[in-house]
Amino acid sequence: MLCPGQESVRLLYGELRLRVLDLPVFAERALQRVTLDGEVLPLAQSGGEIRFADPVRVQRDQTLRVLA
């Protein structure tokens, strides 16, 4: 279970490639970090938009977690 200020994406099948992730719930909050299976990802935040320094590939059974 996630706490307030946290969101996650876990893939059950396939893969998801991301350059930008838009989460309006974080528009008024500064992010602490975004991780992929515990590895911190470099990013820039503008409001609720998260722009990754390098494209992120989330694969089956991996979890992308956003923490504010």
Long-range contacts (C-beta under 8 A, 24 or more apart in sequence): 5-29, 5-67, 5-68, 6-65, 6-66, 6-67, 6-68, 7-65, 7-66, 8-63, 8-64, 8-65, 8-66, 9-58, 9-63, 9-64, 10-61, 10-62, 10-63, 10-64, 11-58, 11-59, 11-60, 11-61, 11-62, 12-60, 12-61, 13-60, 14-60, 15-57, 15-58, 15-59, 15-60, 16-57, 16-58, 17-55, 17-56, 17-57, 17-58, 18-52, 18-55, 18-56, 18-57, 18-58, 18-64, 19-51, 19-52, 19-55, 19-56, 20-49, 20-50, 20-51, 20-52, 21-49, 21-50, 21-52, 21-64, 21-66, 22-48, 22-49, 22-50, 23-48, 23-50, 23-66, 24-48, 26-50, 26-66, 26-68, 29-68, 30-68, 31-66, 31-67, 31-68, 32-67, 32-68, 33-67, 34-64, 34-65, 34-66, 34-67, 35-64, 35-65, 35-67, 36-62, 36-63, 36-64, 36-65, 37-62, 37-63
